[in-house]
């Protein structure tokens, strides 16, 4: 591995600095998340976020949670940051063609990043219940 390449890490990030994967498509789920965050703050898993080579942050999980955090005014949300070079190394793009959870899970498994895999598996499982 290139010594200049940063490893994956946890970081608290302003939700306005994270680009959601897609717009909110389940308004009732958003309302429930907003109510929960108003009462309890952030509860649950960190977001899985790709830090692009240009420094921008692309969410791979949590589009509804990002919007709820913005709506209630949370200053920071917990994120597990995966550097884009891990995707580039497997010829994947952080933005293009990954609208389905199982596609992103397949790619993230190839990075062999255990925490990223765990977070993506949780996302797949929880969205199947939704």
Residue pairs with C-beta under 8 A, 6 or more apart in sequence:
2 85
5 83
5 85
6 83
7 83
8 80
8 81
8 82
8 83
8 86
8 113
8 115
8 116
9 80
9 81
10 46
10 78
10 79
10 80
10 81
11 79
11 81
12 76
12 77
12 78
12 79
13 49
13 57
13 76
13 77
13 79
13 81
14 75
14 76
14 77
15 66
15 69
15 70
15 74
15 76
15 77
16 70
17 57
18 47
18 49
18 57
18 58
18 59
18 66
18 77
18 79
19 56
19 57
19 58
19 59
20 59
20 62
20 63
20 66
20 67
21 58
21 59
21 60
21 61
21 63
21 98
21 99
22 63
22 99
23 63
24 30
24 63
24 64
24 67
26 64
26 130
29 64
29 130
30 64
30 67
30 68
30 71
33 64
33 65
33 67
33 68
34 68
34 71
34 72
36 43
36 68
37 43
37 68
37 69
37 71
37 72
37 74
38 72
41 74
42 65
42 69
42 74
42 77
42 78
44 65
45 61
45 119
45 122
46 77
46 78
46 79
46 80
46 119
47 59
47 60
47 61
47 62
47 65
47 66
47 77
47 78
47 79
47 80
47 119
48 59
48 60
48 61
48 62
48 79
48 80
48 82
48 108
48 116
48 119
48 120
48 123
49 57
49 58
49 59
49 60
49 79
49 80
49 81
49 82
50 57
50 58
50 59
50 60
50 81
50 82
50 83
50 84
50 87
50 94
51 57
51 81
51 82
51 83
51 84
52 58
52 84
52 94
53 84
53 85
53 88
57 79
57 81
58 94
58 95
59 66
60 82
60 94
60 98
60 104
60 108
60 120
60 123
61 119
61 120
61 123
62 123
65 77
66 77
69 77
80 115
80 116
80 119
82 108
82 111
82 113
82 116
84 94
86 111
86 113
87 93
87 94
87 107
87 111
89 111
90 107
90 110
90 111
92 107
92 110
97 103
98 104
98 107
101 120
101 123
101 124
101 127
102 124
104 120
104 123
105 117
105 120
105 121
105 123
105 124
108 116
108 117
108 120
109 117
109 120
111 117
